[in-house]
Amino acid sequence: PWELEGEYIRVLHDLEYAPLPDLSLDKQFYYASLLYNFTDQLFVYGGYSFLNNETFEAVKPASPDRAGIKAYSAGGGYKLTEVLGLKWQYIHARFGENPYLKLRSNWLFLGFSLIF
């Protein structure tokens, strides 16, 4: 009944002619998610993800985006049919680590999804 998945992506871009000094297009992203199936139709999950985009550091030094976006999520769903599911997800995200800008956001998603 347990499922674990994750992914790590790192983009390294070698700019031969950078339009701005110290411009970097390097990015990294990773996530991990743990899912539990109560039945064949009902499931819940939780996860963590991180996205870092170094491009903003050249445009705006000490940008909160340099520290990345960290997100915690919880969700669940119910498979109405073999191909149609009803899902919900709650996400709490923190943008950067600037002590003067406590950039945090919360989202709640409800929707249908196609399963294939």
C-alpha positions as CSV (number, residue, x, y, z in Angstrom):
1,P,0.0,0.0,0.0
2,W,3.0,2.4,0.4
3,E,4.7,4.1,-2.6
4,L,7.7,6.4,-2.6
5,E,8.9,8.4,-5.5
6,G,11.4,11.3,-6.0
7,E,13.4,13.0,-8.6
8,Y,16.4,15.3,-8.9
9,I,17.1,17.6,-11.8
10,R,20.1,19.9,-12.2
11,V,20.5,22.2,-15.2
12,L,24.0,23.5,-15.8
13,H,24.2,26.1,-18.6
14,D,27.5,27.4,-19.9
15,L,27.0,30.9,-21.2
16,E,29.7,31.8,-23.7
17,Y,28.5,35.4,-23.9
18,A,26.5,36.5,-20.8
19,P,24.4,39.6,-21.3
20,L,24.9,40.5,-17.6
21,P,28.0,39.9,-15.4
22,D,27.7,36.9,-13.2
23,L,24.5,35.7,-15.0
24,S,23.8,32.1,-14.3
25,L,21.0,30.1,-15.9
26,D,21.8,27.1,-13.6
27,K,18.8,25.6,-11.9
28,Q,18.0,22.6,-9.6
29,F,14.9,20.9,-8.6
30,Y,14.0,17.9,-6.4
31,Y,11.1,16.4,-4.8
32,A,10.1,13.4,-2.7
33,S,6.6,12.0,-2.2
34,L,5.2,9.3,0.0
35,L,1.8,7.8,-0.9
36,Y,-0.4,5.4,1.0
37,N,-3.3,3.5,-0.6
38,F,-6.1,2.7,1.9
39,T,-8.0,0.9,-0.8
40,D,-7.8,0.5,-4.6
41,Q,-9.8,3.8,-4.8
42,L,-8.8,5.9,-1.8
43,F,-5.2,7.3,-1.2
44,V,-3.4,10.0,0.6
45,Y,0.1,11.5,0.2
46,G,2.6,14.0,1.5
47,G,5.7,15.5,0.0
48,Y,8.5,18.0,-0.1
49,S,9.9,19.9,-3.1
50,F,12.7,22.4,-3.7
51,L,13.4,24.7,-6.7
52,N,16.4,26.9,-7.0
53,N,16.9,29.4,-9.9
54,E,20.2,31.3,-9.8
55,T,19.3,33.6,-12.7
56,F,17.7,36.2,-10.3
57,E,20.9,36.7,-8.3
58,A,22.5,38.5,-11.3
59,V,19.4,40.6,-11.9
60,K,18.7,41.4,-8.2
61,P,21.6,40.7,-5.8
62,A,20.6,39.0,-2.5
63,S,17.3,38.0,-4.2
64,P,15.2,35.7,-1.9
65,D,14.8,33.4,-4.9
66,R,18.6,32.6,-4.6
67,A,17.7,30.5,-1.5
68,G,15.0,28.7,-3.5
69,I,11.4,27.8,-3.1
70,K,10.6,25.1,-0.5
71,A,7.2,23.5,-0.5
72,Y,5.5,21.0,1.7
73,S,2.3,19.3,0.5
74,A,-0.4,16.9,1.6
75,G,-3.2,15.5,-0.5
76,G,-5.4,12.7,-1.3
77,G,-7.9,11.4,-3.8
78,Y,-10.6,9.0,-4.7
79,K,-10.7,7.1,-8.0
80,L,-14.2,7.5,-9.3
81,T,-13.5,5.1,-12.3
82,E,-10.4,3.5,-13.7
83,V,-9.5,6.7,-15.6
84,L,-11.1,9.5,-13.6
85,G,-10.1,10.7,-10.1
86,L,-11.2,13.3,-7.6
87,K,-8.1,14.9,-5.9
88,W,-7.3,17.5,-3.3
89,Q,-3.9,19.0,-2.4
90,Y,-2.7,21.5,0.2
91,I,0.7,23.2,-0.3
92,H,2.6,25.5,2.1
93,A,5.5,27.2,0.3
94,R,8.4,29.4,1.5
95,F,10.1,31.7,-1.0
96,G,13.7,32.3,-0.1
97,E,15.2,33.0,3.3
98,N,15.2,36.8,3.4
99,P,14.4,37.7,7.1
100,Y,12.8,41.0,6.0
101,L,10.5,39.4,3.5
102,K,8.6,36.5,5.0
103,L,7.3,35.3,1.7
104,R,5.1,32.3,2.4
105,S,2.0,31.1,0.6
106,N,-0.7,28.5,1.1
107,W,-2.8,26.9,-1.6
108,L,-5.6,24.4,-1.7
109,F,-6.4,22.6,-4.9
110,L,-9.5,20.6,-5.7
111,G,-10.0,18.9,-9.0
112,F,-10.5,16.0,-11.3
113,S,-7.6,14.1,-12.9
114,L,-7.3,11.6,-15.7
115,I,-5.4,8.5,-14.7
116,F,-3.5,6.5,-17.3
